[in-house]
Structure formats: structure tokens, C-alpha cells
Amino acid sequence: MSEFDAERYAAGLRHSNAREREHIEQRLKDAHIEAVRLIQALKETAGCTDACLFGSVADNSVRRIVF
């Protein structure tokens, strides 16, 4: 039986975490783009003058995306 290589295991976790962070960052960018699009549509079609974005997307506090 071979010895457990903690560094190899940790490297895999770091890689997985980095991929998840990249995915979250892209989803946040996409969500902001969609929010701007929706706000513009509300201005044009419903005459809205103000809009408020709130929650984890607004303050960039998303930690994990669950499917």
C-alpha cells in the first residue's frame, strides 16, 4: 500500500476551488449584464426611473452556485 500524499490531494482541492471561483465570477458578470439589460427594458417599456439591485449579486457576496 502506498503512502497518502496530502500535497497531491490539497493541489486537487486548490484546483477545484479555483475553477469554482472562476465559474462564480463569470456568473456574477453575466448576472450584472442581465440586470442592466432588464433595467433598460423597464425604463423603455414601463417608464421606470429607478431600480434597485439587492442580494448576493448586488454586493458580490455569492460564495457558491448550487444547481
C-alpha positions in Angstrom: 0.0 0.0 0.0 1.4 3.4 -0.9 1.7 6.3 1.5 -1.0 9.0 1.4 0.2 12.1 -0.5 -1.5 15.1 1.2 0.0 17.6 -1.1 -1.4 15.9 -4.2 -4.8 15.8 -2.5 -4.5 19.5 -1.5 -3.4 20.5 -5.0 -6.5 18.9 -6.4 -8.7 20.8 -4.0 -7.0 24.1 -4.8 -7.5 23.4 -8.5 -11.2 22.6 -7.9 -11.7 25.7 -5.8 -10.0 27.9 -8.4 -12.3 26.6 -11.1 -15.4 27.2 -8.9 -14.2 30.8 -8.2 -13.8 31.4 -11.9 -17.3 30.0 -12.5 -18.8 32.2 -9.8 -17.1 35.3 -11.2 -18.4 34.6 -14.7 -21.9 34.0 -13.4 -21.7 37.3 -11.4 -20.6 39.2 -14.6 -23.5 37.6 -16.5 -26.0 38.5 -13.8 -24.9 42.1 -13.8 -25.2 42.3 -17.6 -28.7 40.8 -17.3 -29.6 43.3 -14.6 -28.5 46.2 -16.7 -30.5 44.8 -19.7 -33.6 44.4 -17.6 -33.3 47.8 -16.1 -33.0 49.3 -19.5 -36.1 47.4 -20.7 -38.1 48.6 -17.7 -37.1 52.2 -18.5 -38.1 51.9 -22.1 -41.3 49.9 -21.7 -42.7 50.8 -18.3 -41.3 54.2 -17.8 -39.4 53.2 -14.6 -37.0 55.8 -13.4 -35.3 53.9 -10.6 -34.3 50.4 -10.0 -32.7 48.6 -7.0 -30.5 45.5 -7.3 -30.0 43.8 -4.0 -28.8 40.5 -2.6 -25.7 38.5 -3.1 -25.3 39.5 -6.7 -25.5 43.2 -5.8 -22.8 43.0 -3.2 -20.7 40.3 -4.8 -21.1 38.0 -1.8 -22.0 34.9 -3.7 -19.9 32.1 -2.4 -21.3 29.0 -4.1 -23.6 28.3 -7.0 -25.9 25.4 -6.5 -27.6 23.8 -9.5 
